[in-house]
Amino acid sequence: MDDRSISNFVRQLDDEMSDVRINAINHLGETGDELCLKELRMRLKELNKEHLALIIAVGKLKKSLGIK
């Protein structure tokens, strides 16, 4: 993915429509780009603690069950 595409997806993280934000998150997660990782981690901090705990719990369960 080129820098222009990445920049576009980063801008979409602030879109008012959740489907657009979710699409951007999914694309950024597949880039293999370290700057995308940094951007997504910053967004995680913006989530409230309950959502973050839920994400972590699901990740742990997937890992323990051997699911990718």
Salt bridges, closest charged atoms under 4 A:
ASP14 OD1 - ARG43 NH1 2.71
GLU39 OE2 - ARG43 NH2 3.04
